[in-house]
Every structure is written in structure tokens, then in C-alpha cells.
């Protein structure tokens, strides 16, 4: 997703251990910025981090920023999907609107910061479908492609997903920062 950025992109495992602040419950942006700041400070390099979650209308936007911990600590993706389905109970299809949201933060060691947000709308099914993806992907039905995110090949999912949308914006931020550094 970061093709065409004028930087060498390294995975976190390539730059050494980083101590991250605990994730909060207030916003995706706060969580993403906390992670990116920690990496930029520890490495002295530009850093990019994201925080994402699933917001279900019938659950007043939950699990939201707590998506990775929904239902309790130590649950598997499958367990969290079961917990979500139980919470939705008999909510009919027309009441199962949901969206995935992702915020990508870009931070420099000098303190420059920017965020990019991506959102994709869908519906929560009553049973999982598909073997790909992760998290809530088997339950998240994306009407324009007629499939759950778990049924889509990675390149198709990246083209429409919340994270793909946020990363395309982050790519533009990185390109702009590189231009301004050259001038």
C-alpha cells in the first residue's frame, strides 16, 4: 500500500524494539499517533502507524476503538466474531449497518504529525463467510462487491477497505513531506 513513496519502508522488526504506550479508549487518532510517536522517537525516523476498528450501528458504534479487545482479553478473532453476533442477537438485516474505520498517523522525530482517515460502509451478517482476512472480515459484507472482506482477494480488499483508503491518503502526505524537504 506504500508503493510510490519516496522513502525506504521498513517493518518495525527491522528497526529494533519499541515500547508502545497503552492504547486508550477515546479515539483511533490518539492511538495511532501514540504508536507513531513512539516509533519516531525510538528510531529517529519517520514513522507510520494505524488504529482501526469496527463500528456497529445497532451497538451504538461499539466495538469501535476497543475492537481488538472486544469480548475480553485473550480472545481469538473467531471468539470476537461470536461475541459480536451474540451482542447483535436477533437484530434484523436492515439494522446491522456497520463501518470499518482506520486512522493512519505519520510522525517525524522533529514532531511533525499528520493523520489520514478511511471509512468503508457495510453490513454485519448473521454468520461468518470466507477464509481470508482477519478480525471481523468474515462478518463484514461489502455490498458493492457482493462479498465479505474475508471472501475478497487481498488486492481487491485493499482497493476498497478503510485501511486502503487511509493508506492512500498517508501516501500523499509522505509524498508532500518529501517534496517540502527538497525545497
Beta strands, then each sheet from edge to edge (+ up, - down):
strand 1: 47-56
strand 2: 97-107
strand 3: 113-124
strand 4: 140-142
strand 5: 147-148
sheet 1: 1+ 2- 3+ 4- 5+
end
